[in-house]
Amino acid sequence: MFEKMDLGELGKVFEEIQEKAKRLQEEQEKKIFTAKSGGGMVKVSANGKGEVIDIDIDDSLLEDKESLEILLLSAINDVYKMVEEDKQKSAMGLINPFGTK
């Protein structure tokens, strides 16, 4: 099984995959995802690494702590899901370059 395998070629393929993964990670980090809740009263933005980078809260919610907490949690969870789904989609493209988009 391994007699015909050219290890030099295998090494080149592995290096290409590593380089592609590095570029993909760099592209991922530049992406910005934004989720809204409460009809846009709360907006949370995160980068491709999943770090929350911005939160926008409508002033009308500042007097209603319970609603603010619920809407904030919802928006944070939604933006985190967006980041994770994008990571999975990108990883599948790396593993299967002929896959569907």
MOPAC internal coordinates of N, CA, C and O (Angstrom, degrees):
PM7 1SCF
backbone

  N    0.0000 0     0.00 0     0.00 0    0    0    0
  C    1.4550 1     0.00 0     0.00 0    1    0    0
  C    1.5248 1   111.35 1     0.00 0    2    1    0
  O    1.2310 1   120.29 1   138.39 1    3    2    1
  N    1.3281 1   117.05 1   -41.61 1    3    2    1
  C    1.4552 1   120.18 1  -176.46 1    5    3    2
  C    1.5265 1   113.81 1   -94.89 1    6    5    3
  O    1.2310 1   119.96 1   177.13 1    7    6    5
  N    1.3435 1   117.69 1    -2.87 1    7    6    5
  C    1.4579 1   120.03 1  -177.28 1    9    7    6
  C    1.5255 1   112.15 1   -61.77 1   10    9    7
  O    1.2310 1   119.87 1   141.80 1   11   10    9
  N    1.3101 1   117.86 1   -38.20 1   11   10    9
  C    1.4601 1   121.56 1  -174.25 1   13   11   10
  C    1.5285 1   112.92 1   -91.42 1   14   13   11
  O    1.2310 1   120.13 1   179.15 1   15   14   13
  N    1.3273 1   117.35 1    -0.85 1   15   14   13
  C    1.4598 1   120.92 1  -177.16 1   17   15   14
  C    1.5292 1   109.67 1   -78.91 1   18   17   15
  O    1.2310 1   120.31 1   -55.41 1   19   18   17
  N    1.3007 1   117.02 1   124.59 1   19   18   17
  C    1.4568 1   122.92 1   176.77 1   21   19   18
  C    1.5195 1   108.07 1   -88.84 1   22   21   19
  O    1.2310 1   120.57 1   -72.57 1   23   22   21
  N    1.3207 1   116.52 1   107.43 1   23   22   21
  C    1.4633 1   120.48 1  -176.23 1   25   23   22
  C    1.5235 1   111.89 1   -65.83 1   26   25   23
  O    1.2310 1   120.27 1   151.09 1   27   26   25
  N    1.3176 1   117.10 1   -28.91 1   27   26   25
  C    1.4641 1   119.74 1   175.98 1   29   27   26
  C    1.5158 1   111.35 1   -63.80 1   30   29   27
  O    1.2310 1   120.67 1   136.43 1   31   30   29
  N    1.3164 1   116.32 1   -43.57 1   31   30   29
  C    1.4692 1   120.82 1   177.98 1   33   31   30
  C    1.5217 1   110.53 1   -66.32 1   34   33   31
  O    1.2310 1   120.73 1   139.98 1   35   34   33
  N    1.3132 1   116.22 1   -40.02 1   35   34   33
  C    1.4611 1   120.52 1   178.68 1   37   35   34
  C    1.5245 1   110.27 1   -61.70 1   38   37   35
  O    1.2310 1   120.84 1   139.56 1   39   38   37
  N    1.3199 1   116.00 1   -40.44 1   39   38   37
  C    1.4715 1   120.68 1   177.65 1   41   39   38
  C    1.5173 1   111.51 1   -62.92 1   42   41   39
  O    1.2310 1   120.60 1   139.27 1   43   42   41
  N    1.3402 1   116.46 1   -40.73 1   43   42   41
  C    1.4713 1   120.60 1   178.66 1   45   43   42
  C    1.5281 1   110.72 1   -64.18 1   46   45   43
  O    1.2310 1   120.78 1   137.22 1   47   46   45
  N    1.3189 1   116.11 1   -42.78 1   47   46   45
  C    1.4636 1   120.47 1   178.63 1   49   47   46
  C    1.5265 1   109.90 1   -61.61 1   50   49   47
  O    1.2310 1   120.93 1   136.33 1   51   50   49
  N    1.3182 1   115.83 1   -43.67 1   51   50   49
  C    1.4698 1   120.01 1   179.66 1   53   51   50
  C    1.5239 1   110.73 1   -62.63 1   54   53   51
  O    1.2310 1   119.83 1   138.20 1   55   54   53
  N    1.3286 1   117.93 1   -41.80 1   55   54   53
  C    1.4659 1   121.37 1   178.05 1   57   55   54
  C    1.5269 1   110.80 1   -63.15 1   58   57   55
  O    1.2310 1   120.23 1   139.50 1   59   58   57
  N    1.3247 1   117.17 1   -40.50 1   59   58   57
  C    1.4573 1   120.73 1   178.21 1   61   59   58
  C    1.5259 1   111.02 1   -62.88 1   62   61   59
  O    1.2310 1   120.81 1   138.39 1   63   62   61
  N    1.3198 1   116.06 1   -41.61 1   63   62   61
  C    1.4660 1   120.06 1   178.81 1   65   63   62
  C    1.5261 1   110.06 1   -64.83 1   66   65   63
  O    1.2310 1   120.07 1   137.70 1   67   66   65
  N    1.3302 1   117.47 1   -42.30 1   67   66   65
  C    1.4620 1   120.49 1   178.10 1   69   67   66
  C    1.5228 1   111.41 1   -61.42 1   70   69   67
  O    1.2310 1   120.58 1   136.98 1   71   70   69
  N    1.3198 1   116.50 1   -43.02 1   71   70   69
  C    1.4665 1   120.53 1   179.53 1   73   71   70
  C    1.5280 1   110.89 1   -64.66 1   74   73   71
  O    1.2310 1   120.86 1   137.45 1   75   74   73
  N    1.3147 1   115.96 1   -42.55 1   75   74   73
  C    1.4629 1   119.97 1   178.46 1   77   75   74
  C    1.5257 1   110.67 1   -63.45 1   78   77   75
  O    1.2310 1   120.14 1   140.10 1   79   78   77
  N    1.3228 1   117.34 1   -39.90 1   79   78   77
  C    1.4725 1   121.37 1   178.38 1   81   79   78
  C    1.5224 1   110.69 1   -64.87 1   82   81   79
  O    1.2310 1   120.33 1   140.87 1   83   82   81
  N    1.3270 1   116.97 1   -39.13 1   83   82   81
  C    1.4684 1   120.66 1   178.44 1   85   83   82
  C    1.5227 1   110.88 1   -64.30 1   86   85   83
  O    1.2310 1   120.58 1   134.38 1   87   86   85
  N    1.3548 1   116.50 1   -45.62 1   87   86   85
  C    1.4672 1   120.21 1   177.97 1   89   87   86
  C    1.5251 1   111.14 1   -62.14 1   90   89   87
  O    1.2310 1   120.90 1   139.18 1   91   90   89
  N    1.3266 1   115.89 1   -40.82 1   91   90   89
  C    1.4541 1   121.20 1   179.68 1   93   91   90
  C    1.5300 1   110.55 1   -61.95 1   94   93   91
  O    1.2310 1   120.46 1   137.50 1   95   94   93
  N    1.3298 1   116.73 1   -42.50 1   95   94   93
  C    1.4629 1   120.67 1   179.22 1   97   95   94
  C    1.5316 1   110.58 1   -64.45 1   98   97   95
  O    1.2310 1   120.17 1   138.63 1   99   98   97
  N    1.3236 1   117.29 1   -41.37 1   99   98   97
  C    1.4621 1   120.88 1   178.38 1  101   99   98
  C    1.5230 1   110.91 1   -63.20 1  102  101   99
  O    1.2310 1   120.41 1   137.77 1  103  102  101
  N    1.3249 1   116.83 1   -42.23 1  103  102  101
  C    1.4680 1   120.94 1   177.41 1  105  103  102
  C    1.5210 1   110.38 1   -64.16 1  106  105  103
  O    1.2310 1   120.88 1   138.64 1  107  106  105
  N    1.3218 1   115.93 1   -41.36 1  107  106  105
  C    1.4635 1   122.20 1  -178.91 1  109  107  106
  C    1.5283 1   110.49 1   -59.26 1  110  109  107
  O    1.2310 1   120.57 1   136.73 1  111  110  109
  N    1.3217 1   116.51 1   -43.27 1  111  110  109
  C    1.4612 1   121.14 1  -176.97 1  113  111  110
  C    1.5220 1   112.38 1   -65.35 1  114  113  111
  O    1.2310 1   119.96 1   156.38 1  115  114  113
  N    1.3183 1   117.68 1   -23.62 1  115  114  113
  C    1.4608 1   121.57 1  -178.88 1  117  115  114
  C    1.5258 1   112.74 1   -83.50 1  118  117  115
  O    1.2310 1   120.40 1   164.40 1  119  118  117
  N    1.3194 1   116.84 1   -15.60 1  119  118  117
  C    1.4592 1   120.31 1  -177.45 1  121  119  118
  C    1.5293 1   110.96 1   -72.91 1  122  121  119
  O    1.2310 1   121.49 1   -32.05 1  123  122  121
  N    1.3230 1   114.74 1   147.95 1  123  122  121
  C    1.4634 1   121.63 1   176.41 1  125  123  122
  C    1.5251 1   107.81 1  -123.30 1  126  125  123
  O    1.2310 1   120.65 1   -49.24 1  127  126  125
  N    1.3237 1   116.36 1   130.76 1  127  126  125
  C    1.4578 1   123.25 1   178.51 1  129  127  126
  C    1.5244 1   108.08 1  -117.57 1  130  129  127
  O    1.2310 1   120.83 1   -41.50 1  131  130  129
  N    1.3361 1   116.02 1   138.50 1  131  130  129
  C    1.4611 1   120.20 1   179.64 1  133  131  130
  C    1.5273 1   109.34 1  -130.21 1  134  133  131
  O    1.2310 1   121.45 1   -48.99 1  135  134  133
  N    1.3300 1   114.83 1   131.01 1  135  134  133
  C    1.4611 1   121.11 1   176.56 1  137  135  134
  C    1.5190 1   108.08 1  -119.31 1  138  137  135
  O    1.2310 1   121.23 1   -34.32 1  139  138  137
  N    1.3322 1   115.26 1   145.68 1  139  138  137
  C    1.4681 1   121.52 1   179.99 1  141  139  138
  C    1.5137 1   109.05 1  -121.65 1  142  141  139
  O    1.2310 1   121.29 1   -29.23 1  143  142  141
  N    1.3195 1   115.13 1   150.77 1  143  142  141
  C    1.4605 1   119.91 1   172.29 1  145  143  142
  C    1.5254 1   108.12 1  -141.50 1  146  145  143
  O    1.2310 1   121.46 1   -16.96 1  147  146  145
  N    1.3200 1   114.81 1   163.04 1  147  146  145
  C    1.4600 1   119.24 1  -179.08 1  149  147  146
  C    1.5114 1   112.46 1    62.47 1  150  149  147
  O    1.2310 1   120.43 1  -141.25 1  151  150  149
  N    1.3331 1   116.79 1    38.75 1  151  150  149
  C    1.4571 1   120.12 1   179.55 1  153  151  150
  C    1.5189 1   112.77 1    65.89 1  154  153  151
  O    1.2310 1   120.37 1  -151.40 1  155  154  153
  N    1.3242 1   116.89 1    28.60 1  155  154  153
  C    1.4584 1   121.14 1   179.35 1  157  155  154
  C    1.5134 1   113.73 1    91.90 1  158  157  155
  O    1.2310 1   120.34 1  -173.79 1  159  158  157
  N    1.3201 1   116.95 1     6.21 1  159  158  157
  C    1.4643 1   119.80 1   179.36 1  161  159  158
  C    1.5359 1   111.66 1   -71.24 1  162  161  159
  O    1.2310 1   120.65 1   154.61 1  163  162  161
  N    1.3236 1   116.36 1   -25.39 1  163  162  161
  C    1.4599 1   121.97 1   174.93 1  165  163  162
  C    1.5186 1   107.66 1  -127.81 1  166  165  163
  O    1.2310 1   121.20 1   -50.12 1  167  166  165
  N    1.3343 1   115.31 1   129.88 1  167  166  165
  C    1.4664 1   121.22 1   177.35 1  169  167  166
  C    1.5197 1   107.82 1  -128.18 1  170  169  167
  O    1.2310 1   121.22 1   -46.40 1  171  170  169
  N    1.3267 1   115.28 1   133.60 1  171  170  169
  C    1.4619 1   121.25 1   178.21 1  173  171  170
  C    1.5173 1   107.65 1  -126.58 1  174  173  171
  O    1.2310 1   120.83 1   -49.77 1  175  174  173
  N    1.3258 1   116.02 1   130.23 1  175  174  173
  C    1.4676 1   121.56 1   177.91 1  177  175  174
  C    1.5185 1   109.23 1  -116.51 1  178  177  175
  O    1.2310 1   121.62 1   -38.20 1  179  178  177
  N    1.3409 1   114.50 1   141.80 1  179  178  177
  C    1.4596 1   121.19 1   178.08 1  181  179  178
  C    1.5181 1   108.56 1  -135.99 1  182  181  179
  O    1.2310 1   121.14 1   -26.07 1  183  182  181
  N    1.3281 1   115.42 1   153.93 1  183  182  181
  C    1.4619 1   119.20 1   174.94 1  185  183  182
  C    1.5229 1   109.32 1   -87.13 1  186  185  183
  O    1.2310 1   120.74 1    -2.27 1  187  186  185
  N    1.3144 1   116.20 1   177.73 1  187  186  185
  C    1.4520 1   121.40 1  -177.13 1  189  187  186
  C    1.5121 1   114.81 1   -65.60 1  190  189  187
  O    1.2310 1   120.18 1   166.77 1  191  190  189
  N    1.3394 1   117.26 1   -13.23 1  191  190  189
  C    1.4643 1   120.65 1   176.13 1  193  191  190
  C    1.5268 1   110.95 1   -86.70 1  194  193  191
  O    1.2310 1   120.52 1   174.35 1  195  194  193
  N    1.3232 1   116.62 1    -5.65 1  195  194  193
  C    1.4523 1   120.36 1  -179.70 1  197  195  194
  C    1.5150 1   113.74 1    89.53 1  198  197  195
  O    1.2310 1   120.47 1  -167.80 1  199  198  197
  N    1.3195 1   116.70 1    12.20 1  199  198  197
  C    1.4674 1   120.68 1   178.48 1  201  199  198
  C    1.5245 1   109.23 1   -87.49 1  202  201  199
  O    1.2310 1   120.21 1   -51.77 1  203  202  201
  N    1.3195 1   117.21 1   128.23 1  203  202  201
  C    1.4579 1   121.17 1   176.65 1  205  203  202
  C    1.5253 1   107.29 1   -69.68 1  206  205  203
  O    1.2310 1   120.88 1   -55.07 1  207  206  205
  N    1.3295 1   115.92 1   124.93 1  207  206  205
  C    1.4590 1   120.18 1  -176.71 1  209  207  206
  C    1.5267 1   113.49 1  -114.71 1  210  209  207
  O    1.2310 1   120.35 1   167.37 1  211  210  209
  N    1.3419 1   116.93 1   -12.63 1  211  210  209
  C    1.4597 1   119.11 1   179.36 1  213  211  210
  C    1.5208 1   109.98 1  -160.51 1  214  213  211
  O    1.2310 1   121.33 1   -37.03 1  215  214  213
  N    1.3218 1   115.07 1   142.97 1  215  214  213
  C    1.4623 1   121.91 1   174.81 1  217  215  214
  C    1.5203 1   106.99 1  -134.89 1  218  217  215
  O    1.2310 1   120.70 1   -49.78 1  219  218  217
  N    1.3251 1   116.27 1   130.22 1  219  218  217
  C    1.4610 1   121.62 1   178.20 1  221  219  218
  C    1.5235 1   107.78 1  -122.98 1  222  221  219
  O    1.2310 1   120.71 1   -56.09 1  223  222  221
  N    1.3277 1   116.25 1   123.91 1  223  222  221
  C    1.4647 1   121.90 1  -177.07 1  225  223  222
  C    1.5213 1   108.99 1  -122.79 1  226  225  223
  O    1.2310 1   120.86 1   -52.47 1  227  226  225
  N    1.3192 1   115.95 1   127.53 1  227  226  225
  C    1.4572 1   121.39 1   176.51 1  229  227  226
  C    1.5300 1   109.11 1   -62.90 1  230  229  227
  O    1.2310 1   120.60 1   -43.74 1  231  230  229
  N    1.3181 1   116.46 1   136.26 1  231  230  229
  C    1.4669 1   121.68 1  -177.35 1  233  231  230
  C    1.5242 1   113.27 1   -56.66 1  234  233  231
  O    1.2310 1   119.82 1   150.23 1  235  234  233
  N    1.3301 1   117.94 1   -29.77 1  235  234  233
  C    1.4620 1   120.62 1  -177.64 1  237  235  234
  C    1.5329 1   112.39 1   -64.46 1  238  237  235
  O    1.2310 1   120.11 1   160.39 1  239  238  237
  N    1.3236 1   117.39 1   -19.61 1  239  238  237
  C    1.4665 1   120.62 1  -179.52 1  241  239  238
  C    1.5244 1   113.08 1   -84.82 1  242  241  239
  O    1.2310 1   120.12 1   168.94 1  243  242  241
  N    1.3096 1   117.38 1   -11.06 1  243  242  241
  C    1.4600 1   120.01 1  -175.02 1  245  243  242
  C    1.5256 1   113.03 1   -66.88 1  246  245  243
  O    1.2310 1   120.48 1   161.52 1  247  246  245
  N    1.2997 1   116.69 1   -18.48 1  247  246  245
  C    1.4714 1   120.69 1   178.75 1  249  247  246
  C    1.5302 1   112.14 1   -94.29 1  250  249  247
  O    1.2310 1   119.87 1   173.08 1  251  250  249
  N    1.3239 1   117.86 1    -6.92 1  251  250  249
  C    1.4637 1   121.97 1  -176.31 1  253  251  250
  C    1.5295 1   108.94 1  -123.73 1  254  253  251
  O    1.2310 1   121.72 1   -96.99 1  255  254  253
  N    1.3326 1   114.31 1    83.01 1  255  254  253
  C    1.4584 1   121.10 1  -174.58 1  257  255  254
  C    1.5274 1   112.53 1   -57.62 1  258  257  255
  O    1.2310 1   119.70 1   136.10 1  259  258  257
  N    1.3149 1   118.18 1   -43.90 1  259  258  257
  C    1.4671 1   121.42 1  -176.57 1  261  259  258
  C    1.5346 1   111.36 1   -62.99 1  262  261  259
  O    1.2310 1   120.34 1   133.76 1  263  262  261
  N    1.3187 1   116.95 1   -46.24 1  263  262  261
  C    1.4656 1   120.31 1   178.34 1  265  263  262
  C    1.5269 1   110.86 1   -64.13 1  266  265  263
  O    1.2310 1   120.59 1   139.09 1  267  266  265
  N    1.3172 1   116.48 1   -40.91 1  267  266  265
  C    1.4578 1   121.05 1   178.86 1  269  267  266
  C    1.5237 1   110.69 1   -60.07 1  270  269  267
  O    1.2310 1   120.17 1   134.97 1  271  270  269
  N    1.3145 1   117.28 1   -45.03 1  271  270  269
  C    1.4618 1   121.44 1   179.75 1  273  271  270
  C    1.5321 1   111.29 1   -61.26 1  274  273  271
  O    1.2310 1   120.98 1   135.03 1  275  274  273
  N    1.3181 1   115.73 1   -44.97 1  275  274  273
  C    1.4724 1   120.25 1  -179.19 1  277  275  274
  C    1.5249 1   110.84 1   -63.69 1  278  277  275
  O    1.2310 1   120.28 1   132.53 1  279  278  277
  N    1.3222 1   117.06 1   -47.47 1  279  278  277
  C    1.4596 1   120.87 1  -178.85 1  281  279  278
  C    1.5301 1   111.88 1   -66.94 1  282  281  279
  O    1.2310 1   120.69 1   143.39 1  283  282  281
  N    1.3124 1   116.30 1   -36.61 1  283  282  281
  C    1.4580 1   119.96 1   178.71 1  285  283  282
  C    1.5258 1   111.26 1   -66.48 1  286  285  283
  O    1.2310 1   120.47 1   134.91 1  287  286  285
  N    1.3146 1   116.72 1   -45.09 1  287  286  285
  C    1.4678 1   120.47 1   176.66 1  289  287  286
  C    1.5236 1   111.32 1   -60.33 1  290  289  287
  O    1.2310 1   120.46 1   137.71 1  291  290  289
  N    1.2984 1   116.72 1   -42.29 1  291  290  289
  C    1.4622 1   120.91 1   179.66 1  293  291  290
  C    1.5220 1   111.19 1   -61.44 1  294  293  291
  O    1.2310 1   120.48 1   132.66 1  295  294  293
  N    1.3250 1   116.70 1   -47.34 1  295  294  293
  C    1.4644 1   120.55 1  -178.82 1  297  295  294
  C    1.5322 1   111.19 1   -65.99 1  298  297  295
  O    1.2310 1   120.07 1   139.77 1  299  298  297
  N    1.3279 1   117.47 1   -40.23 1  299  298  297
  C    1.4706 1   120.60 1   178.61 1  301  299  298
  C    1.5230 1   110.21 1   -63.47 1  302  301  299
  O    1.2310 1   120.16 1   134.15 1  303  302  301
  N    1.3161 1   117.30 1   -45.85 1  303  302  301
  C    1.4691 1   120.43 1   179.04 1  305  303  302
  C    1.5279 1   111.30 1   -62.62 1  306  305  303
  O    1.2310 1   120.41 1   139.29 1  307  306  305
  N    1.3231 1   116.82 1   -40.71 1  307  306  305
  C    1.4665 1   120.42 1   179.90 1  309  307  306
  C    1.5261 1   112.06 1   -65.04 1  310  309  307
  O    1.2310 1   120.17 1   136.66 1  311  310  309
  N    1.3279 1   117.28 1   -43.34 1  311  310  309
  C    1.4641 1   119.67 1  -178.88 1  313  311  310
  C    1.5270 1   109.66 1   -68.69 1  314  313  311
  O    1.2310 1   119.99 1   144.15 1  315  314  313
  N    1.3102 1   117.63 1   -35.85 1  315  314  313
  C    1.4664 1   120.28 1   177.51 1  317  315  314
  C    1.5333 1   110.53 1   -63.94 1  318  317  315
  O    1.2310 1   120.35 1   139.26 1  319  318  317
  N    1.3359 1   116.93 1   -40.74 1  319  318  317
  C    1.4661 1   120.59 1   177.25 1  321  319  318
  C    1.5297 1   110.64 1   -62.73 1  322  321  319
  O    1.2310 1   120.36 1   140.33 1  323  322  321
  N    1.3275 1   116.92 1   -39.67 1  323  322  321
  C    1.4588 1   120.92 1   179.14 1  325  323  322
  C    1.5331 1   110.58 1   -60.72 1  326  325  323
  O    1.2310 1   120.95 1   135.39 1  327  326  325
  N    1.3312 1   115.79 1   -44.61 1  327  326  325
  C    1.4629 1   121.10 1  -179.68 1  329  327  326
  C    1.5295 1   109.75 1   -63.14 1  330  329  327
  O    1.2310 1   120.25 1   133.20 1  331  330  329
  N    1.3290 1   117.12 1   -46.80 1  331  330  329
  C    1.4629 1   121.13 1  -178.15 1  333  331  330
  C    1.5326 1   111.98 1   -64.72 1  334  333  331
  O    1.2310 1   120.44 1   138.75 1  335  334  333
  N    1.3257 1   116.76 1   -41.25 1  335  334  333
  C    1.4681 1   119.91 1   178.43 1  337  335  334
  C    1.5241 1   110.86 1   -63.69 1  338  337  335
  O    1.2310 1   120.70 1   140.94 1  339  338  337
  N    1.3370 1   116.26 1   -39.06 1  339  338  337
  C    1.4549 1   119.26 1   178.95 1  341  339  338
  C    1.5300 1   110.81 1   -67.39 1  342  341  339
  O    1.2310 1   120.41 1   140.90 1  343  342  341
  N    1.3328 1   116.82 1   -39.10 1  343  342  341
  C    1.4710 1   120.38 1   177.19 1  345  343  342
  C    1.5263 1   110.41 1   -61.54 1  346  345  343
  O    1.2310 1   120.42 1   135.42 1  347  346  345
  N    1.3197 1   116.81 1   -44.58 1  347  346  345
  C    1.4681 1   120.62 1  -179.61 1  349  347  346
  C    1.5227 1   110.98 1   -64.27 1  350  349  347
  O    1.2310 1   120.85 1   137.22 1  351  350  349
  N    1.3092 1   115.97 1   -42.78 1  351  350  349
  C    1.4702 1   120.67 1   179.30 1  353  351  350
  C    1.5271 1   110.10 1   -62.23 1  354  353  351
  O    1.2310 1   120.55 1   137.40 1  355  354  353
  N    1.3208 1   116.56 1   -42.60 1  355  354  353
  C    1.4620 1   120.59 1   179.32 1  357  355  354
  C    1.5219 1   111.16 1   -66.91 1  358  357  355
  O    1.2310 1   120.12 1   139.91 1  359  358  357
  N    1.3220 1   117.38 1   -40.09 1  359  358  357
  C    1.4636 1   121.33 1   179.37 1  361  359  358
  C    1.5212 1   110.33 1   -64.52 1  362  361  359
  O    1.2310 1   120.13 1   140.25 1  363  362  361
  N    1.3235 1   117.36 1   -39.75 1  363  362  361
  C    1.4609 1   120.38 1   178.57 1  365  363  362
  C    1.5242 1   110.55 1   -64.15 1  366  365  363
  O    1.2310 1   120.20 1   143.86 1  367  366  365
  N    1.3226 1   117.22 1   -36.14 1  367  366  365
  C    1.4544 1   121.07 1   177.04 1  369  367  366
  C    1.5189 1   111.53 1   -66.49 1  370  369  367
  O    1.2310 1   120.67 1   147.61 1  371  370  369
  N    1.3373 1   116.32 1   -32.39 1  371  370  369
  C    1.4564 1   120.92 1   178.05 1  373  371  370
  C    1.5182 1   110.52 1   -71.80 1  374  373  371
  O    1.2310 1   120.72 1   138.32 1  375  374  373
  N    1.3159 1   116.22 1   -41.68 1  375  374  373
  C    1.4574 1   121.19 1  -179.16 1  377  375  374
  C    1.5177 1   110.86 1   -73.01 1  378  377  375
  O    1.2310 1   120.87 1   137.93 1  379  378  377
  N    1.3475 1   115.93 1   -42.07 1  379  378  377
  C    1.4632 1   120.89 1  -176.79 1  381  379  378
  C    1.5219 1   108.50 1  -123.47 1  382  381  379
  O    1.2310 1   119.87 1   -95.09 1  383  382  381
  N    1.3317 1   117.85 1    84.91 1  383  382  381
  C    1.4713 1   119.50 1  -177.20 1  385  383  382
  C    1.5141 1   114.22 1   -64.80 1  386  385  383
  O    1.2310 1   119.80 1   167.43 1  387  386  385
  N    1.3329 1   117.98 1   -12.57 1  387  386  385
  C    1.4701 1   121.34 1   179.79 1  389  387  386
  C    1.5166 1   111.30 1   -99.63 1  390  389  387
  O    1.2310 1   120.08 1  -174.28 1  391  390  389
  N    1.3432 1   117.44 1     5.72 1  391  390  389
  C    1.4563 1   121.55 1  -177.06 1  393  391  390
  C    1.5071 1   112.28 1   -68.67 1  394  393  391
  O    1.2310 1   121.18 1   -11.26 1  395  394  393
  N    1.3064 1   115.35 1   168.74 1  395  394  393
  C    1.4570 1   121.01 1  -179.95 1  397  395  394
  C    1.5082 1   109.89 1   -85.09 1  398  397  395
  O    1.2310 1   121.16 1   -26.30 1  399  398  397
  N    1.3186 1   115.39 1   153.70 1  399  398  397
  C    1.4604 1   121.07 1   177.35 1  401  399  398
  C    1.4885 1   110.08 1  -115.96 1  402  401  399
  O    1.2310 1   120.10 1   180.00 1  403  402  401

